[in-house]
Amino acid sequence: MSETPITHEHIIKSYDAELARLLDEITRMGQLAGEQLAMAAAAVEERNSDLAARVVEGDNAIDALEHDVSHDVLRLLALRQPIARDLRDVLAALRIAADIERIGDYAANVAKRAIALNQNAPMRPAASLPHLAQVAGGMLRDVLDAYRRSDAVAAHEVWKRDVQLDTLYTAMFRELLTYMMEDPRNITPCTHLLFMAKNIERIGDHATNIAENVYFLVHARPLVEERRKGDHTSTLVD
Amino acid sequence: MSETPITHEHIIKSYDAELARLLDEITRMGQLAGEQLAMAAAAVEERNSDLAARVVEGDNAIDALEHDVSHDVLRLLALRQPIARDLRDVLAALRIAADIERIGDYAANVAKRAIALNQNAPMRPAASLPHLAQVAGGMLRDVLDAYRRSDAVAAHEVWKRDVQLDTLYTAMFRELLTYMMEDPRNITPCTHLLFMAKNIERIGDHATNIAENVYFLVHARPLVEERRKGDHTSTLVD
């Protein structure tokens, strides 16, 4: 029986190694999604359709990583049967990977619309988009950093920042409406910009989802707070 | 030791009961989401803002059910430590509940925008929305039915139907653009309708996600097929 502690230690070490691998995969996913978003914004700013096409193509790598995470989670649950904090760790990984996968989709959609946009004359309101992307990208970076450090306070700070992104989005939405009303030729490109801005606003929502998961991971209870209304444009009448 | 089989049977029965409860919760969630979508569409068709307000309010019930599902999944994983098909069942429940929760959000968003829309004069293209909602609602109902019966073939059929919804969405998108170009006063209400149509198109995407989960549940391998491009409007140039 003298080997039992060693074997037990071995199991624990191996479990920790698997969890660390999961965290690495998610960190890699998050970095890729952040890069995709920044490149999509650059593609708009520089009217660079080749760059946009690379972003559309690059989404596959994020999808493949999410597939790896799901596979590893299934394997880890089946073989290790974790409980309590360990179980929350594994399920948070699954959820956070799903959020990052969606963020990648949104970045790819911004890039796809950038290609269509670049076939029209330049539009002044397009200049507001990179800033929106920068704010959303900052939220993503900081919430993933909070996740790596299991820092619920930092996660909550990111969660609160979403209101700034919503304010920027609403301002851009109103700006786009005035451009559309000014000249009917602006309508199609502005419609693309509306959806691009909305995609970035949604990236902020997914960053707040990740923040909620970090909070639950640490505290084993949900982050309950009066949720900001998010997109205020849905109630605009004129 | 004679009690072992009885205890074992008891554990199995109790596990099955917990899984059945999970399935019931998800079925209830799906029914609610389907009703919410139908009511949101009716609120548009009848220009009924009271009904729309009830849909916005009603989303809380779906969110609460998703919370119950997440809680039950965590408990089931910790206490029962399922493997193989049982584990896939539990994780599918978690994912499908998340998809239904999003579908509920989209239905509530359609309702929220219906309230804004009803403050403007009636718009002819609004008449296309209920049909879009009907197609998406049909996909949701059928994929949940496939889920209850663990029927991967039926799930795959629903998955294929998403292309019809995308076609309807693209037609409505184009119709809305022409209305916006015709009269600048149409721009704000048509913008709401653009997002409402997009919300319903996204409900179809979530129904296909559920279909993919049912397929994986049954076959333990992902549904791999050339994915339909979905929203074709992102490449529209004029």
Interface residues (C-beta under 8 A of the other chain):
Chain A: H67 V73 L74 L77 A78 Q81 I83 A84 L87 R88 L91 L94 R95 A98 N109 K112 R113 I115 A116 Q119 N120 L177 M180 M181 P184 I187 T188 T191 H192 L194 F195 K198 P222 S234 T235 L236 V237 D238
Chain B: H67 V73 L74 L77 A78 Q81 I83 A84 L87 R88 L91 L94 R95 A98 N109 K112 R113 I115 A116 Q119 N120 L177 M180 M181 P184 I187 T188 T191 H192 L194 F195 K198 P222 S234 T235 L236 V237 D238
